[in-house]
Amino acid sequence: MAMMDQIKTDMKKIHLAYAPTQQDADTWISLLEKSGIHAEKGSGIRDLYAIGSPVGIEILVPEEDAPRAQALLKTQVHLPDSSGAAPNAAGRTLRWVVVSVIAIAALLFIRVLVLRQ
């Protein structure tokens, strides 16, 4: 069994998903391990500055187990899609536009206040 574990850890790991928190990452990895899929945390983080996308903990799995792992997480934790991206990219873009407009309006308002004095 130790030899099999060594072989699994030597295989090429690929990105499976980003877990929103450390606790979620541990839970997902545990779920995958119980299903016989070796999983581990990666070093990647997700969209540090994106609105509505928290920093995520990357989950890695062996390349040949990725489709099964993706299907398992989709059914168990409702992952948005295979890339780990937000399910509604248009909504995220709209939020960026709204935030940008509000920021510009606030800057213009402050400028008007400063010029009045």
PyMOL commands that set and color helices and strands:
alter all, ss='L'
color gray80, all
select helices_A, chain A and resi 2-10+22-34+63-77+89-116
alter helices_A, ss='H'
color red, helices_A
select strands_A, chain A and resi 13-19+40-41+57-62
alter strands_A, ss='S'
color yellow, strands_A
deselect
rebuild
show_as cartoon
